[in-house]
Amino acid sequence: MAGPKEEIAVRHAEVFGAGGGVRVYRAPGRVNLIGEHTDYNLGFVLPIALDLACFTAIAPNGEGKLRVHSIGQSETREWEVAELGALAPSRHWSDYPAGVAQQLLKAGYRVKPQNVLIHSSVPIGSGLSSSAALEVSTALALLGDQKIGRLELAKLCRRAENEFVGMPCGIMDQYISVFGEDHAGVKIDCRSLDHEMVPLPENMEIVAVNTMVKHELGQSAYRERVAECRSVVEALRRSHPQVASLRDADEEMIKSLIAVVAATPRKRARHVVSENARVEEFVRASRAGDLSRMGELFEASHRSLQHDYEVSCEELDFLVDAALTLPGVWGSRMTGGGFGGCTVNLVHPDAVMEFRRRLAEAYQQRFGLTPEFYSCRPSSGAGEIH
């Protein structure tokens, strides 16, 4: 039976014609266990890399062009390599590989004329970071044998999303796609950019549930949250000059702003401060195998995202509330940017089948939609498939 390298190499030949020298790279998506909207506030996050991944097959074309075909989009885009440095975004899926190519050039790497085939098993719009998987796999493919440090790779891909695509995201998604580990969560300090492996209890399954919706409010609200958090930091620095980000704040500091900062930005900051504390406590509970406490922290995180950060939606709240009534479920919360996408759930292995059946029935009855379920197995980070 052919493996993923052989399968995508065959697809490359079908799209671009037979030729030698096809190399294949893989970069995983991720599910964030806890630590939501803390990365761009330089706080703590605890994601896992997934076996859902983006695969990129690449071969030289000798035609002076960078040509990219997406199987998922059934579309090909191409650019003259000589023009990549001056390329402007087009608000199209191709901005992700084009932005990566431009950042590689800015950093002094070569981008050669190549035919690139992209195939991803990370569902788009699910909140499982299909974009970072695409960025990282594309960067590795375009680099080829050019050397780059793993942290620099994550930073470069984040710059592509910030500066070219225009999304002011933190570094979590690109970082975990590069640094993922089998059988473990990765606690990332988004200020120092250090990380540590966090063992996860063996007697649980991590199940993501896709709402199958993505509300348009998402991108604009994301930018609003970034600005609201920044406004609180600016207010805090007048009396606490040591505060460089909400990572440096505590709940008493936030309370002290009642006379000078509106209620809504203070709620946003309260979420970030409390969420950083939850990440630290979740790591301790995971190391101790305390699944009950891990589940409690999941629910507390969701309620904070629902009420203080206000990035949940009716579909996410329904899935969380329904999951928490089912046997064998320790915890449930939204994961990702919000306004749709996925929930992540901690479920006893023996309860997974019933969890899927009953949750799907309830969701179908309420919204007329059939949710998708993904078993989330912690996976290794990006690299070439040999």
N, C-alpha and C positions, 0 to 999 in steps of 0.2 A: 504494500500500500504506500502510495506517495506521501511524503511529509509536506509540511507547509512550504519548504524551500522549493521543492520540485513543482508543487502545484502553482505557486505564484510565478515561477520561471516559465511554465507553460503558458500562463495567461499573458505574460510579458511578450512572448513570441507571437501569440495570437493577435495582440494589439499592434505591435511594432514590427513584426516580422522576425524570422529566425536569425539568430546571430549569437556569437559567443560572448563570453565575459560577463554574463548576468550575475550580479551579487544581490543578496537578499538580506534585509535588516528588519528587526522587530523592535517595537517600543510599546510597552503596555499602557493601558488606561489605568485608572485608579478608582478606588472608593475611599472616601475619607471617613474613618471611624468616628473621630471627634476632633473638634478644633475648627469650627466653621467661621469663615470671614475673619479669621485671626491672622492669616498669612500676610496680607498687605498692611496689617497693623504691627508687623514684626513680632508676632507672638508665636505660640506653639501649635502644631498640628500633628495628627497621628493617622496618616493614610496607609493603605496597603496598595501595592501594585497588583494588577489583575492578570489572569491568563487571557482575558479579552485584550486584543492588541492591534496595532496598525503595522502592516507589513509593507515594505517598500522594496521593489525590485528595480535595479538600475543597470544600464549598460551604455557605453559610449555610442554616439551617433555620427560624429565627424561632420556635422552639418552646421555647426556654429549656433545651435539652438538648445535651450533647455525645454524639453517637451515633457509634460506631466499629464498622465491619464489616471483618472479616478474611476475604479470599478463601481463604487457606490453611487457616484454621480453620473456615470455613463457619459463622461465628457473629457475632452482633451484640451489643455491650454498650452501655448508655447510662447517663448520669448527669445529674442536674440540674447545670447550670453553677454555680449558687449553692452547691452542696454539695461541689464539687471540693476546696476548701481543707481540708475536714475528712475527706476520704476515707481509708479504711484499706486496706492491700493485701489482696488476696484469693487470692494464690498462683495466679494465672491469667494467661494471655497478655496480658490486658487491663491488667495492672499496668504494663506498659511505657508505653503511651500515657497511662494515668491518672497515672502518676508524673511524666511529662513535663509534663502539664497543671498538676499541682499545683506543680511547681517553677517554671513560668512565672508562676503567680500569686504565689508567694512572692517572686519577683524583681521584681514590680511590673508585669508585662505583663498585657494583657487576654486572656482566653480567651472567645470568643464562642460562642453556640449554633451548632454546625456538624454537618454529616453528613460523616463521614470514611471513606474506603475505603482499605484497606491491601492491597497486593499485593506480595509479595516473591519474587525469584528466588534469594535467598540460602538455601540449604538449612538448616533448623533442626537444631541438634545437630551440625553439621559442624565447629564450631570456626572458622568463617569470619565470625563476628560478625554474625549475623542480628539480635541484640538491639540492638546499637548502631546498625545501619542503620535499624531501626524507630524507635528513639528520636530520631535526628537528623532523619529525614524527617517524623516527627510534629511535632517542635518547629518546624521550618520552616513546615509547613502551618498550625499553630495561630498562629504569629507573623504570617503574612501579610505586610503591609507594615510591621509594627513592626520597627525596626532593632535588630540585635544584632551585636556583634563575633564573629568566627569562633571565637576562643579562648573567649569567654564561652559561646557555644553548646555547644562541646565540654564545658566544665566543668558547665554546667547539666544536660546529658544524663547525664553521669557521676553527678551528685548524684542524679538520678532512680533510677539503678540501685543506687547505694550506699544511699540513705536510704529509698526506697520499695520497690523490688524486694528489697533486702536482700543484694545480692551485693557483697562488698568489693573490686571490681575496681579496677585502675588506670585511667589515662585514655587508654591507647593506642587502644582500639577507636573511641571517640567522636572522638578527635583525628584519626585517619587518615580516618575517614568524612567529616570536614569539610575536611581539608587535603590530600587525595589529589591526585596529579598524574599526568597522562599520561606514560608512558614512563619513569617514575623511581620509585625507592624513596624513602621519607621517613624519615630518621634523626631520631628524636625524643629530646630530652633531657627525661625525665619529671620532673626537678626544676625546671629553669628554664622548661620548656615552650616552649623554642625548637626549631626544626627546620631541617634542611638537606636539599636534594634530592641524591640519590645516583644518578648515571647507572648503568644496568645494561648489561652486555654485550649486544650485539645478536644474537650467534650462539648464543643459548640460549632455551629455553622454560621457563617456570615452570608446573609441572603439580601440582595438588593432587589427592590420591587420598583418597576418603572411605571409611573403614572400614565405614560403615553401622551402627556401634554407638556407644552412649553409655552408659557404665556409671554407675549411680546414685551410686557413690562420689564422683563428680566434685565436686559442690558442697560436701560436707562436707570433703573432702580439701583443697579450695581454701582454705577458711577455716582449716584446720589449718596449711597452709603459711604463710599470712599471719601467724598467731600465732607460729609457730616462728621466722620471720625477725625478728619484733619482739622475741622473747625474746633472740636473739643480739645485737641492737642494744643492748638494755638492759644486757646483760652487758658488752659492749664499752665502753659509756660510763663504766663505773666506772674504767677505766684510760685510756680515750681519749675524753675529754668532747667532742671535736670531731666525733665520729661521730653524725650525725643519722639516717642510714639506711645500709643495706648498700652504697649507692653510695660511701660514704666509707671502706669497709673494704678490706683486701687479704688475701691468703692467709696472710701471716705473723700478722696479727692474729687470724684465725680459728684458726690452729694454737695460738696462745697461750691459748686458752680451754679446752684439753683437760681441765684439772683442775676447771673450774667449770661447763661446759656439756656436756650429754649429746651423744653421737655423732650422733644423728639431726638435731638442729637445726644442728650444725656442718656436716653434709653439705649441708643446705639452703643455708646461707650460702655454702659453697664453690661451689655451682652458680651462685648469683647473681653472685658476684665474678668467676668465670671466664667467665660468659656476657657480662657487660659488656665484658670484654676481647675476647671473640670478636666482638662487634658492631663495635668499633672496627677490628679487623683485617679483618673482612669488608668494611667500607666501603673500606679501602685496597685490598683485593684486587679489589673491583668496579671501582673507579676505574682500576685497572691492567689490567682485563680478564683477571685471573688466575683462570680458571674452576676449575682444579685446586685452588687454595688455597681458593676459595669452597666447593667440595665437601667438602674436608677439614674445614672449620669447621662445615659442616652436620652431618657425622657426629659430630664432637666434641660439638656441642650436643646431639644426640640422646642420646649415651651419658651425658652429664651429667644430662639429664632422666630418663633411664631408671634410672640407678644412684644419683645423689646426690639429685635432687629427687623421684624415684619417683612420677612422674605419667604414665608411659607405661602401656601394657597389652600383652597378648599380640598383639592384632591390629595395633597400631601397630608394634611391634617386628618382626613378620613382614613387613609392607609395606616397612619401611626395609631390613631385611636382604636381602629378595628384590630390591628395586630396585638395591641396590649391586652385585649380581652381573650386572646387565644392561648390554649395550653402550650407549654414548652417555649414561650417567648419571654426572654429576659428583658429585652429592650428594643425600642424602635425610635428612629429619628429621621428627619430629612437629611440628605447629604448633597453637597454641591452648592451652587450659587442660589438655588431656590426658584420659586415661581413655576414649579414643575420639576421634571426630572425624577429622581429616585429617592426612595427611603432606603435605609440600611437597617437590618434587623439581626439581633443575636438570638438564635433559635437552637433548641436541643436537637441533635441529629435525628432522633426518633420522631420528632414532631414536624419535620420539614414538609413531608407530603401533605399532611392534614392542613398545615399552615398555608401552603400554596392553594389547596383546593378551596378552603373556606374564605380566604382573603379574596381570591379571584371571583368567587360567587358574590360576595358582598359588594365588591367594587363594580362588577358588571351590573348588578341590580341598581346601584346608586347612580352611576354615571354612564352606563351603556358602553363602557370600554373594557377591553380585556387587558389587564396588566401583564407585563412580561417579568419573569423572574430570572435572576442570575445568581448562581452559586459562586461566591467570591472566594477564591483560593489565593492566598498571598503568593505572589509570583516574583521571579527575578526581573531585574531591570534590563534596559535596552542593550542591544548588541547585534553583531552580525550572526546570521544563521549559517553554520558550516555544514 
